[in-house]
Amino acid sequence: MGPEKHSRDFFRGALILTVAALITKILSAIYRVPFQNIVGDIGFYIYQQVYPFYGVALVLATTGFPVVISKLYAEQVVMNGKQGVRSLFVVSAIFLMAIGLFGFSALYWGSDWLARHMHDPDLAILLKVISVVFLIFPVVSLLRGYFQGMGNMIPTAVSQVGEQLIRVVTIFLAAILLTTKGYSLYMVGSGAALGSVTGGIAAMLILIISYWIWGRTSLGIGKMDFKESGKIAKALFIQGFAVCISSLVLIFMQLADSLNLYSILASTGLSSESAKELKGIYDRGQPLIQIGTVVATSMSLSLVPIITSEKLKEKKAIMHEKIRLALQIALFVGVGASVGLWSIIQPTNRMLFENSDGSDVLSVLSLLILFTSLIITTTAILQGLGMILFPACVILFGFGVKYGLNIVLVPSFGTMGAAIASCVALSMIMVVLLYKLRSYLKTAIINIRFIIVLCTAALAMAMILKAYLYLTGYIPLVEHHRLIAGIQALSAVVIGGIIYVGVVLRGKTFNEEELAMLPFGSKLLFFLPKRNRR
């Protein structure tokens, strides 16, 4: 019963963290739509310019170091008992505080230089506000890692959701109050950036209270083993940063755009206002990409713990089967979301952001959902198989490719060039990671027939949706065009989803057992051919 109970607790904990991550990612994506409606495209540009720096701190405190600390905690308990745990937390605290102080100092005192490099000196105040998050993240990371190592995922989950809720409330209050009182958009942006600080403080308080309730008697200060401490510091540095970088794939694309897209647009002869507005319109793609990616990866990543478990048991056949299924799910949802969004981007853009400006650029950006879904899934699989550093190195190289391609493409193609640069960089990362996985497994990982069925379903969905939008475009009440666009977009999502899922499942791509592993899988059984059902 011992191993079975441990396995149940592990999967229960993984489920709690997955649900919390889903809620926080959805909150993080959807708040941007009403925020853009309040502050406009230029206000959205201002906020999005500094968001990647907050995104880095968020990943450090959520996905990166807590995961590594929890893993090291489990190892120290077995190998060195309480003494090992003490060493882990002293070393982790010093290590994380050093990173936090470095991040704060670099961003706070380097804010003027960085804002000038971004060709917008007024952004300095927003960067100073964001820098405070780096002082909060060490406490948050350490306590999340501690609780996860103990197997208690509730404090981490509650702190993640609480952080995002307080952050979003702060952003809305700041946007509404400051715009109403006539403050500049940069002051409004600073108020919104303050949400990252209030959210971080809320997470820290939740974790401190949780530690007071559950864990305060478990730690103490004792004699340090310097040799063991060196090993812990090395593991934190290598594994921590590798996991963090691997989780920053979309943030890195946004960071590259923050660093040079506006400055390149301004250098082409556009006025500063026009360049800011274009960048703000381009940034509309971020919440759309994020929502699509969350759906795809949440389904496929649920299989990664099983893959790791089967590797440890050396059951290669089952492990290969789960890897294939995880990648097929990522492809299935990624292709559907990318092609579906591409097909209905104009009414979606108008419904969410009041007009259809930049729809051609956003349609290209919709492809990022597919690339990112496969990258995140493949990276998680490779890490589960023990390859920690390789995905991080590839993603860092992809950041360099994106930054360089912006310089080459944006002067000639504007924001379309930036969208193409993102697609090229992410597709390159995707291909390299899939090739590495294929080389490791020494067997095919994606069935060609499956890809053909997906392409057929995607083509059928795109053609029917385009025809549907063309026909419904003749509806009267032009003065309520945003309402009509909303009706078009939402009804198209339902129609497109039914067509796509129906064609894919009728093509015998998933069996009943595989569908049962997915959220709402029992509802999808309806689409299976009758002979495939029990």
URBELWO-V528101 format. One line per field, one symbol per residue. burial: I if it has 24 or more other ideal C-beta (glycine too) atoms within 12 Angstrom, else O. A space follows every 50 residues. Layout:
burial: ???
//
This chain:
burial: OOOOOOOOOOOOIIOIIIIIIIIIIIIIIIIIIOIIIIIIIIIIIIIIII IIIIIIIIIIIIIIIIIIIIIIIIOIOOOIOOOIIIIIIIIIIOIIOOII OOIIOOIIOOIOOIIOOIIIOIIIIIIIIIIIIIIIIIIIIIIIIIIIII IIIIIIIIIIIIIIIIIIOIIIOIIOOIIOOOOOIIIIIIIIIIIIIIII IIIIIIIIOIIOOOIOOOIOOOOOOOOIIOOIIOIIIOIIIIIIIIIIII IIIIIIIIIIIIIIIIOOOOOOOOIIIIIIIIIIIIIIIIIIIIIIIIII IIIIIIIIOIIOOOOOOOIIIIIIIIIIIIIIIIIIIIIIIIIIIIIIII IIIOIIIIIOIIIIIIIIIIIIIIIIIIIIIIIIIOIIOIIIIIIIOIIO IIIOIIIOIIIOIIIIIIIIIIIIIIIIIIOIIIOIIOOIIOOOIIOOOI OOIIIIIIIIIIOIIIOIIOOIOOOOOOOOOOOIIIIIIOIIIOIIIIII IIIIIIIOIIOOOIIOIIOOIOOIOOIIOOOOOO
//
